[in-house]
Amino acid sequence: MLRISLTLLLAATLTSAARADVEFVGFSGPAGLNLIGDASVQAGELQLTSNSFLKKGGAWASAQQSVLHGFTTTFKFRITDPVSCSADGLAFVIQNDSGTALGGLGSGLGYGADADCGSTSIQRAVAIEFDTWQSQSGTACYQGSPTPLDLADPDDHHVSVQALGAPGAGGIFDTYLSATANSWGLASPPFFADGMQHDVTIDYVPGSLAIFFDHSTQPILEVSIDLAEQLQAANGMAWVGFTAATGLCAQTQSILNWSFTSSSFHWTDLDAGLAGTAGVPELTGTGTPVLGELVSLELAGALPNADSFLFVGLSQLGLPFKGGTLVPTVDVIVEPLQVSPTGSATLGGTWSASVPPSTSFYFQQWIVDAGAVHGFAASNGLQLLTPGP
């Protein structure tokens, strides 16, 4: 059985690249973001909408983030320059739809559907909305059709958590979900469409989401919700970002800074294995990446006595390669690693404090195998996220 130092390997990887955390002290341009619709960077701020009628915009971090095992996100927003009245609001959204997803205008807030169902909603998503319009009786998109409804918003300054449907219902994700009766939770902090800067922190631990507003020591809203169930993200990754919209009233809606940090370590199987003579090789990770603890990578099901190559990167590539998919960016290649007579190989070591917190590593092992497509078999991709600070 082959064994080399995994800790030394990871340290070498860190010298070639740095983890692309979501961290915007301000916004100097679109780098690191997918800007959708009317969203743009203006004077160092992420402007989701201008104060023009019937606008909608979205901004997603350009890479998916690990969300299912816990995260903390903080941001500062400001709503200014109302026209006619202040509407409609903005939302922080976690979604497993696409990196270009955008919902509807008006009360859809850029994540739900238009009231007339003209634009579809973002699917497999959870939104934390900051709503500045008190929707009452009117027409809304309900189960795919424009329907007269009493939306029953409590006021024009509420925060709520919206998901695929009311708790346990699994219904269609549309503007009707902004109604009090269909919210997973709702709170009314002081009026926030006031031209002032407002700070938000959102903490998620599996099964519970807490929202803190303007440096409050206690959450203004805490709800029980399972992101795994809502997002249906098999690999634990999702798009994170913001949406906003205006209707027949308008306001400028901007994000001034933003950070997002996954708050717990985990190993995640990213699939994408390529079969060889002995089937699809399996790469697994074990151990807790905490100072002094043992961690290891173990390969099984490979062609016995074959040469192999371990690719290690700090981001996910997903490039077609040798009839399969190369999962990590190629920051370090360890070669050659000989597979044992039983078709296995192991890399292990004691975790070192030199590895920064909240760092993602991506692994995949490729095996020389004449019986495989183009002469190579490949293991599944594997992600390791180290604990947050």
N, C-alpha and C positions, 0 to 999 in steps of 0.2 A: 504494500500500500504506500503510495507516494504522499509525503507530507512536507510542505514548506510553510514559511511564516506568512500567514494571512495579514497580520498587522503591518509587516514591512511592505507587503504588496499594496495595501491601502494607503500607507504613507507615501509611497512612490506615486500613486495615482493623484494624490492631492497636490504634488509638485507640478503637475501638468495642466491642471485646470482648477477652477473654483466652483462651488455649488451655486447654481442660479436661484437663490432665494427670491421670493417676491418681496422686494423692499424698495419703495419709492419715497424718499424724503421729500421730494417734489417731482414734477414731471417736466423733463427737458425736451421730450419728444416722444414719438410712438414706440421706441425700442422697448421690447419686453411685453408689449401689449398687442392684442387684436382689437382694433377700433372698428366698431360696427355702426352703421346708420349715421346719425348726426354727431356722434362722439368725436372729439378732437382735443388736442393739447393746445391750450391758450394761456399765454403769460405764466407758464409754470404750473398750471392747474389742469387736471383732467376734466374737461367740460363735457358732461353727458348730453345736455341739451342747452341750446341758447334760449332766450326768452321770446321765441317765436311760436306761433300756434302750430299744433299738429306736428310735433317733432318727437322723435324717439332715438335713443342711442344706447349703445352697450360697449363695454370694455372688459375683455377677459385677459388674464395672465396668459402669455403666449405658450406656456407649457402647462399641462395638467398637473395638479397637485394631489398629494396624498391626503385624504380627508377622513376615511372611515375609522381610523384609530385615534382620532383626536386632533384638534388644531386650535390655534388662537389667531385671530385677525384683528387688527386695529386700523382705523382710518379716521380722517377728519373730513367733514363735508361742510359745504356752505350753499345756501339757497338765496338768490338775490334777484332784484329787478323784476318784480311781478308785473304782468300786463293783464288788465281787467280784474284778475284775482290770482291767488297763488295755487297753481296746480301743475302737475298732479303728484309728483313725488319721485323718489328713487328707491332702489333696492340693492342689497348685497345678495348675490345669487350663487348657489352651488349647483352645478348641473352636469348631467351626463348625456347631453344632446349633441352639441358640437362647439367648436371654437369660434364659430361665426353666428351662433344662435341669437335671435332677437324676436321678441314678441310684439305686442300691439301698442297703439297710441292710448292717450288718455288714461283711464282708470286701469288699463293693463300695465302701466308703469314700465313698459318695455319688456316685461317677462310674461304677462298674461296675454290673452287674446284681445283683439279689438272688441268693443261693445257690439258691433254688428257682425262679429266673427270673420271680418275680412282678412285679418292676420291671425295665424295660429300661434299658440302659446309655446313656450319652451317646455319640453317634456323631460321627465325624469329629473326633477329639479326641486330645490327648496329655496325659497326667497324670504329674506328678512326685509320687509318694506318699511319705508319712512314716508307715510302718506300724508299729503297736505291738502287733500280735498275730501269733504264729507259727502260721500256718495249716499244718496237716499233712494227714493223710488225712481225707476227709470228702466231703460232697456240695457241688458247685459248679455254677454255670450254665456249661455248655460247649456251644457251637454251638446255643444256644437251648433246651437241655434240662437238667434237673437230672441230674448224672452223678457217680458215685463217683470221686474223683480224689485223687492224692497231690500236694498243692499245693507241698510242699517249701520253705516259707519257711525261710530260714536261722536266723532269730532273731526276737525281739520288738522290734527297734529298727533296721529296715532302711529304706533309701531306694532307690527304683527308678523307672525310666522306663517307662511303659506307653503303648501306642498301639493302633492298630486291630487289630493281631495281632502275632505274633512277626515279627522282621525278614524281610521278603519274603513273608510268608504272606498278609497281607491278610484275616485271619480276623475273626470276629465279636468285638466288644469286650465282654468279660464278666469275671466274677470269676476265672475260671481264669487270666486273664492276670497275676494277682498271683503266679503260680508262678514260681520261679526260672528254669525252662527257657524261659518265654515272655517274660521281661523283656528289654527293650532294653539294660538295664544295671542293676547292683545294687551297693550299698555298705552297710556297717554302721558308722555313726559311733557314738560313745558313747551309752548309753541316754538318750533324750530325753523320755520320759513321766515326768519327775521333778519337775514343778512349777516348773521354772526357765524363764527366757526363753532362746530359741534363735534365732539369726540365720541367715537363708538369703539367698544371692544366686544367681540363675540367669541365666547369659549365653547368648544364642543368636546365633550367626552362621550364615548359611545353610549347612546341612549338619552343624552341630556344636552340641551342647547341653552346657554345663558347670554343675555344681552345687557351690557353696561353702557350707560349714557352720561356723557359729560363728567367723567371721572367719579361716578358714583361707586361707593364701596360695596353696595348691594345691587344685584341685577334688577333692572326695571321689569324684566320679563325672563322667565325660565320655563321651558317646555320639555316634555318627554317626547323625543322623536328619534327614530332609528334611521340614520342616513343610508345604511346598507339597504334597507327595505325600500326607501324612497328613490335612491339614485340607481339601483340595480347595476352598480359598477363592480364587475367581477374582480378587477385588479386593484380595487381600492382607490383609483385615481378619478378625479373629476375636474371640470373647468370651474374656476372661481373668478368672480369679478362683479361688475355693477351694471345695472340698467336704469333708465329713467325715461319719462315721457311727459309731454304736454298735450293739452286738448284745445278747447276753445278759451281757456285761460292758459297763461304761460309764465315761466320763470326760468332763470338760469340756474342749473343744477350742477355743482362741481365737487370733485374729490380733490383734496389738497395734499394728502399723503396717504400711504397705504403700506402695511406689512402683513404678511401671511406666513405662519410658521406651523408646521406639523409638530405636534407636541409629544409624540411617543414613538419609540422605535418599533419596527416590525420588518419581517421578511415577507415579500410579496411575490408570488409566482406569476410571471407575465406571459406564460405559455410560449408559443412560437417555436416549439421544438421541431426538428427535422429527422425523420426516421432513417435508420441505418440498418445494417445486417441484423442487429439484435433488437430492433425496434427503436422507439424514441428514447434517447438517453435522458435521465432525470437529474437535475441539479437542485440540491436543497441546501438551505442554510440553517444552522442551529446556534444557539447561544445568545446571550444578552450583551450588546455592545456597551458595557459599562467597565470602567477601569478595573483591571485585574481579573475579569471574567474571560473564560475560554469561548472562542467563537470558531466556527469551521464551515467550510464549503465541502459538500460531498457529492461526487458524481457516481451514478449507478446506471446499469443497463447499457453500457457502451461496448464497443467491439474490444474483446480482450487483447492486451498487449499492443494496442494501437497508440500512435502518437496523437496528442491533442494540443489544442491552443486555447488558453483562457483569455477572453476579451473582457476588459474592465473599463468602465467609463463613469463619468459623473452626470450623464444625462442619457435619455432614451432616444435612440436613433431610428429604429424600425426600417432599415434599408434592405431591399431585396438583395440576396447574396447567396450564390452557390445553390440556387433552387429553394432556398429558405429565406429567413429573415434575420438579419443581424440586429440584435436588440440594443446593445449599448453603443455609445460613441466609443471610438477606439483610442482611449487615452493611454492605456497600457496593454501590451500583449505579453503573456507569460508563455514561453515556448522553449523546447517541446516538453510537454508533460506526458509521461508514458502511463497508459492505463494498465492496471494490474491484470493478472490472469483471470480474475473474477469479474472484470469489466468495471472496476471502480477506481476512483482517485480521490484523495482528501487533501485539503489545504486547511491548516489550522494555526491558531496562535492566541496569545493573551492580549486582550484589548488594551490599547494604549491611549493615554490622555492627549496625545498629539493629534488625534482625529477630532476636528471641530464638531460641536453639537449640530443637530438638525441637518446632517449631510446625507445625501442620497448616493449610494453606489449601485451600479448596474453590472451584472455578470452574465456571461454566457460562454459555454465551452463547446468548441468545435473539434470533431474527431475525424481523423483520416480513416476513411472506410470505403473500400472499393465497391462495396455492395450498395452504397447510397447514391442518391442523385448527385451528379457531378463530383463523386468521390469523397463527399463529406457528409457526416451526420452532425446534428447540433442538438444541444440540450435546450430546454426551456430557458427563457430569460428569467433573471432573478433580481429583485430590488431589495436593498437593505437601507432603511432609514434609521439613522442614529438618534438617540434621545435628544429632545430639545433642551435649551438652557434652563 
